[in-house]
């Protein structure tokens, strides 16, 4: 058993120091470096982000809240509302990276009509074995989402022709209310404008009041879409809502 040396023998003190025993006078001099939280950054989507994006999608799918446990297949909601964009439009997918993983994302398409066609032609064959078409009258949460999945033409509306692009944006609770959502929108708008797209729309459930307030602050306005009794459609130009440098996240576009 080691005893703490009480005398002034410098050799003994050095030997105990080398064996990782601390002395009180050294403890007072030692100062721990402050823990720095990495500044979240926005960057292009990578294929390695797929699981994190799917997780964010599921955990924000219940009118903005966590939908974990609501569906028999936990990947159903993401295969309907996130996966197609990652697969078909990866250049218009951006994530908020907190230094460990993606905790938010924005995804979209520059041309909704073209996207709906590609969805049916290229995406559905990849997931139909896992999510088959539902019965004619869906009666469960899974069947209702599968009905949406198997009818991508539902995204195309004549009333939205002047707003050809559309988007989805989701952030985990810890990433909200810090300017990151606004920065993600700005990043996507920059990419859309580079493609010559002047207007964009989105669909949302009217019960999600927090999301509606967010979109209102960014200048989105409600669009009348006949035949859509449940959902709400909002649209605006792709002029930047704020300069990316005014947000708290660092934006990396390369």
N, C-alpha and C positions, 0 to 999 in steps of 0.2 A: 504494500500500500504506500503510495506517495504521500509525503507530508509537505505542506507548504513551507518553504524555507523562511526562517525568521531573521537570519543573520545577514551580513553584508557581503557574503561570498559571491563575487560576480560570476565565477565559473559555474557555481550551482544554479544561480538564477538563469544563466544562459542555457544550461542543460534543460531546465524546466520549460523555458520559452520554446525550445526546439521541440519539446514533447507536447505542445499545444495546450499547456496549462497557463491560463491568464492570471495576471496579477492585477490587483485593484487599481494601482496607479496607471497601468496601461489601459484599463477599461475607460477611464475618464478622458484619456487623450484620443481614444479611437472615436471617430465620427462616421456614422454610416452615410453612404451616398444616398441622396434623395431618390425615391422611386419615380421614374418618369413614365407616364402613360403615353404610348405612341400616338401621334396625331393620325386619326383615320384618314385614309386616302381613297380616292375614287380612281379606279383603273379599269381597263377593258377586261371583260370576262375571259377566264381561262377554263379549259375543260376540267381542270382539277377543282374548280369551284362548284361543280355540278351538285354534289351532295349538300353543300352549305346553302346554295340557292334553293334547292328543294326543301330544305329544312325551314328556311325563312318563309317560303311560300305557304307551307302547311301551318306554321305557327302564326300566320297573319290572315288565314283564310276564312275565319268565322267573323265576318263583318269587321275585320281588323284585329280580331282576337285569335287566340290559339285554337286551331281546329284539330289538334292531336286527339285521337280517339273517336272522332266523329265519323270516320269512314273506315270500312272494313279493310281496304287497301290504302295504307298511308301514302303511297306514291300517286294515287289517282288524281288528287287535286293538282299536284305539280305537273303530272303528265298532260293535264288539260290546259293549264294556265302559265306554265313556265318552260317546260321542256321543249315545246314547239319553237319557241323564240330562240332558245339556246342552240337548237339544231339548225333552224332555217335562217336565222338572222343574227348570228354570233357577233357580227360587227356593230350591231346596235344594242349590245348587252354590256352593261357596266355594273360593277359591284362596289360597295363600300367595304373596304378592308380595314379591320381594327388592329391589324398587326398579327392576328392569329388566324382569322378566317373571314369570309364574307358575312356581314351582318345586315346587309341590305342590298338592293339591286334596283335597276330600272331596265326594262326590256321593251322592245317595240318593233314596229315595222314601218317602213316608209310608204308602203302601198298595201292597204288592207285587202283589196280585191285579189291582188296577186298572191298575198300571203295565204288567204283562205283556200285558194286553189292548190298551193304547194302543201298546205296542211293536209288536205284530203289525199293528195297524190303521194307525198313523201313521208309524212309523219304518222298518219293513221296506220299504215301497214306495219310500222315498228312497234305499235303498242296494242293493236287490236287483240292479239293473243292473250294479253294480260287484262285488257278492259274490253270485253266484247260488247256489241250493241245491246242496249237495255230492251226490255219488253216495250210494246207500244205505249203503255201507260206507266211511266216510272213511278214507283211508290216508296223508294228508300233513298236516303241521301246519296248512296253510291250510284244508284240508277239515274238519279237526276243529273249528276255530274257526267256520267257516261253518255247521257243523251246530248249534253252540250258538246262533249268531246267528239261525238260522231256526226255532228252537224256544224262543221266550221263555216258553212255558208251563212249561218246566223249572224256572223260578224259584218256582213255586207248589207248596207242600207243606202238607198238612193238619197235619203235626207242627209247623209254624211259625205256625199261625194266631194264637197268642197273642203273636207277635212280628211284627206286620204291616209294619213299616218295614224297609228294609235299606239298606246303605251300601257304598261303596267308598272307600278312601283310599290315596293314593300320594304319595310325596315323593321327589325326587331325592336321591342320597346326601349331597350337601353340605347339605341341609336336614334331615337326620335327626339324631336324638339331641341335639336342642336344645330339646325341649318343644313343637315346632310341631305334631307329630302329635296330641298331647293337646289342644292349643288348637283344632285343626281339628275334632276330635271334639266338644269342648265347644260349639263354634259350631253344628254341625249338631244336636246334642241340644237346644240352646236353641230352634232353629227347629222341631224336631219337637214339642217340648212345647207350643209356641205353637199347634200344630195339634191338640193333645189326644192325641198319640201317646205311649203309656207305655212301649213296648218296641220294640227294634230287633234285627235279626240281620244276620249277614254270613256269606259263604262264603269259604273259603280252602283252599289246598293244604297238606296237613300237612307237606310238605317245607320250607315256609317257616318255619323255627323262630324266626327273629328277629321275624317278624310275630306269631307265636303268643305269644311272650313279651311283646310290646307289648300285645296284647289282654288277656292275663292280668293284666297290671299295672293295666289300666283296669277290671277287674271283669267281663269277659266270661267266660261259662261255656259249656262244650260242650253242644250240643243233639243229641239222637238223632233222626236223620232216616232212616227206613227207605228202602232203595233207592238210597242214595247211597254206594257203596263207596269212591269215590276222594276226594271232598271232605270237608271238616270244616266244620260249622256252629257258630257261636258266637252267643250272645245275652246281652242284659242290659237293664236298664231305661234310660230316657233321663235319669235323674238325672245331673246333671253330675259327671264324674269329678274335675274340679278347677275352681276359679273361673278364668274367662278371665284375670283380672288377675294370676294367679299364674304365667302363662306368659311366655316371652320375646318372643312376638310381640304386636304391637298389633292389636287386633281392631276393624275398622270394619264396622259392620252397615248403614250407609246408603249 
